[in-house]
Amino acid sequence: MALLKLIETALADGQAEAPVVIDLRGKSSIADYMLIASGRSQRQIAALAERLIEAFGAFGPRRASVEGLPHSDWVLIDLGDIVVHLFRPESRTRYNLEKMWGEDFADPVASGR
């Protein structure tokens, strides 16, 4: 999927940490994929979110729905078929969305993924 590749590239360019793609097809109707990544600081998370929003804007006419940007501890970006969660490491560990969605992952922050 071209949009997923675009998001992965934007996160890699912004030096996001421990990105994980969760395939939601057949698990949920909210999206096809969930992408989770960490940033080292609120500033980096805000910059990653802005980078994704800009890249998505160039992808097509739809608008991204964004929540949490002012505080940038946990930013959710809904891109339609893909939902992106950007966390500070301690928030990511606390909420552990990877486990919630039934993926077999250890703590991605602690394992360095």
CORZIRA-V971087 format. One record per run of one state. SS is the DSSP state (helix for helix, strand for strand, loop for the rest). FROM is the first residue (numbers start at 0). TO is the last residue. Records with the same first field share a line. If there is no record, write none. Layout:
# CORZIRA-V971087
SS: FROM-TO, FROM-TO
This chain:
# CORZIRA-V971087
loop: 0-0, 13-15, 23-31, 39-40, 59-63, 67-72, 78-80, 95-95, 100-106, 111-112
helix: 1-12, 41-58, 88-94, 96-99, 107-110
strand: 16-22, 32-38, 64-66, 73-77, 81-87
